Amino acid sequence: WKAANFNPAQLADPLVSGDNADADFDGLVTSAEFALGGDPLAFDAGPAVGTMTIGPDRHLTLTYKQRNDGSATVAPEASNVLGGWDDNPLLFVTVSTTPVGLEHEEIVIRTANPIPTAPKFIRLSIQIIP
């Protein structure tokens, strides 16, 4: 993937192609671009947070792409503060999974419980499988 997205000079420079580099300054490091189907050299909007109403209740949603070949895991996490992240899968419900090309799928998840009156934060945890 890196060889297909970076030229030899870029590959030799960890500030451009390293796993924690953000060559396009879009807030997604190279490893996240790989896992989420982004272009490491072009701005990508990345995951999108929204809301969904079910009956009288509103739920947080997160829409993102992920690889479908097992080379990376992408898991949602939740917190009431910006820390102490919880990856319990019972906190989320998958709304839809849609194929995107041959290597990716778009996932839409929502929180299992309605949005509380207190702050609620969600994020993605990404792990590259060697």
C-alpha positions, 0 to 999 in steps of 0.5 A, spaced: 500 500 500 505 504 501 509 503 495 503 504 491 501 511 494 508 514 495 514 515 491 521 512 493 523 519 496 517 519 500 518 512 502 525 514 505 522 519 509 518 517 515 516 524 516 512 523 510 510 516 509 511 513 517 506 510 520 505 516 524 506 521 519 500 526 516 503 528 509 497 531 507 495 535 514 488 532 514 489 529 521 489 522 519 496 519 520 498 514 515 496 508 518 489 511 519 489 513 512 491 505 510 485 502 515 480 507 513 481 507 505 484 514 505 489 517 500 495 519 504 497 525 500 490 528 499 485 531 504 480 526 506 474 528 510 475 522 514 469 519 519 463 523 520 459 524 526 452 525 526 445 523 529 439 519 528 433 519 531 429 513 533 422 514 536 423 520 541 430 518 542 437 521 538 443 517 538 450 519 536 452 516 529 459 515 526 460 513 519 467 511 516 470 506 511 474 500 513 478 495 510 475 488 509 481 484 508 483 483 515 489 487 515 487 492 520 481 493 525 477 499 526 473 499 533 469 504 536 470 507 543 466 511 547 467 516 553 463 521 557 470 525 558 476 525 553 479 519 556 477 513 559 475 510 553 470 504 553 471 499 547 465 495 549 461 493 543 455 493 547 455 500 547 454 501 539 449 498 534 451 497 527 446 500 522 449 498 516 455 495 512 456 497 505 461 495 500 465 500 497 470 498 491 473 491 492 477 493 499 473 497 503 466 497 506 462 503 509 460 502 516 455 506 520 454 505 527 450 509 532 450 509 540 446 503 543 443 508 548 440 515 547 444 521 547 445 523 554 444 530 557 451 530 559 457 530 554 458 524 550 464 522 545 466 517 540 472 515 537 475 510 533 481 505 535 485 503 529 490 497 529 494 495 523 495 487 523 502 485 521 
